[in-house]
Amino acid sequence: MLKPNIEFAEEIVRIAAQASEEILAVYNEPIEVENKRRCFALTLADQRTYIYHRSIKEAHTRYSHHL
């Protein structure tokens, strides 16, 4: 059974809040799309939030032995 880890949850919430601010900021700008591998669309929001996705993965690695 997984034990709750408050520090991990708080870090994920903080990262998600920062990412959502970046995404919402894009909504007021003209939409630009470029293609990445395998013809998936890559939007400005994707580009701006990539660092947060990486931060979540790093946090998971740091806390995974506590979960």
ZIZIBEL-V940044 format. One record per residue. RES is the residue in one letter. SS is DSSP state (~ for helix, > for strand, _ for the rest). Layout:
RES_SS ; RES_SS
This chain:
M__ ; L__ ; K__ ; P__ ; N__ ; I_~ ; E_~ ; F_~ ; A_~ ; E_~ ; E_~ ; I_~ ; V_~ ; R_~ ; I_~ ; A_~ ; A_~ ; Q_~ ; A_~ ; S_~ ; E_~ ; E_~ ; I_~ ; L_~ ; A_~ ; V_~ ; Y__ ; N__ ; E__ ; P__ ; I__ ; E__ ; V_> ; E_> ; N_> ; K__ ; R_~ ; R_~ ; C_~ ; F__ ; A_> ; L_> ; T_> ; L_~ ; A_~ ; D_~ ; Q_~ ; R_~ ; T_~ ; Y_~ ; I_~ ; Y_~ ; H_~ ; R_~ ; S_~ ; I_~ ; K_~ ; E_~ ; A_~ ; H_~ ; T_~ ; R_~ ; Y_~ ; S_~ ; H_~ ; H_~ ; L__
